[in-house]
Amino acid sequence: MANWLIKQARRQGFKLYVNALYPSILKKRVNEVGQKDRIEVVFFAMNVAMWHYQGIYDLLSREECFNCHIVLTGARQYTPEQRSAVLKALRSFFDAQGIAYIDFDDQHDEGYDVKGKINPDIVFYPQPYDDQYVPDHSYFNFTSRLICYIPYAVNVVKDDRLLCDLPIHNLAWKVYCPLSNEKDMAARVARNHGRNWVVSGYHNLDKYLSSEENDVWKIKDRSVKRLIWAPHFSILPISSLLPRRSNFLWMSQLMLEIAEQYKGKLQIAFKPHPWLRDELYKYSDWDKERVDEYYNKWASLENTQLETEGFVDLFKTSDAMIHDCGSFTAEYLFVNKPVAFVSTDFERILDGHSEFGRAALEQHYIVHNEAQVREFIEHVVLDGEDPKQEQRNRFFNTVLRPNVSGTTSRFIVTDMKQSLGIS
């Protein structure tokens, strides 16, 4: 009882702070930053898949008054081995494009002293969970700066404090959200009533609509259909309130069999949730050797591939996807291609979705078992029978494209400059 009372007191105290005191502090800071000749901006980068600030970085870097820095940070959720792999991929990603960055010392688990050596005015974060960051990179160290955050996915679940009422959601100068339903949720649930949320459009939509295309598939022959399989990490229930989403355990062998059966007609990209490998390491029936062997098999077969980093190019150049993930429920609809959602407990999964999330799932083919998985692949993917196409077109044009002029990145940069009083 005492712990509950303490927790409630802290919650009410924070609510009082963000509504009664913080607005005036933030206003003063905005005025100070807007009057500077040189504004220091830091973009934290945690992994390739969640790096969605490139367009903003590019635009701000062209402005004389902004000095931009990309700083790598290691996710504490990952094992040391996985963190090193993720950081290596990040370095390769930026190196390939000739983009400068400040590195993370993954050997000693130490991040760059951003506050002491850069002293930023504006800080962009890739995730809202503060326990993911090493102490020096915690957003609680930068509450005297202007914090910006863009949700890394489009929300499809019911009102959830984890999605709109964490400290960063209330302390940020700007939360740029994809669609109006998320701002509406923040207004209902967040302690600051979502007054710092701005509907900007979805950051990845700019990339999906771009004519530029990077073909990442192993087989370039477009007569060989391209299917993505993206399993969630929750092979066990996440909590008593959150059911497991992943169907990996019963689909793992099935998808390899399908790849073998349709060789010459079909190639499959295995796109697991970043946390799936670590969850399998912990699972009693899968030891590390078995997990690594399974992943390596997907990477090595002639018509399969393993995808553990970004997904935009993969999505753009695919033909269809089958998944059980939360964030991909809306994400894949931005490429407007056939998609199947897998669930053996669909009503329970559906119960946790918002009105928008339910509408997004209505654009999916819902499959529950092996026979329906095979039916989707044979008829929709291989034979091209897509009865939901017209329905998806309407959803894309009326729901997924908010009334935001220009690109999302340009909208955000313009809004930042206007808010700072910069012409």
Protein Blocks (a to p, Z undefined) as FASTA:
>chain_A
ZZmmmmmmmmmmmmmmmmmmmmmmmmmmmmmmmmpmbdcdddddfbfklmcklmmmmmmm
mpmkbccdddddddfkbcfklmmmmmmmmmmmmmmnopacddddfknopacdfklmnopa
bdcdfbfblklpcfklpcklmmmbccddddfbdcfbdcdfklmmcfklmmpmbdcdfblk
lmmmmmmmmmnlommpccebjfklmmmmpmbdcdfbfblclklccddddddfklbcfblm
lccfbfklmmmmmmmmmmmmmgojaccdddddfklmmmmmmpmklcfklmmmmmmmmmmm
mkbccdfbdfklmmmmmmbdcdfbfklmmmmmmnopacddddfblmlmmmmpcfklmmmm
mmpccdfbfklmmmmmmmmmmnopafklmmmmmmmmmmmmccbehjfklmmmmmmmmmno
pZZ
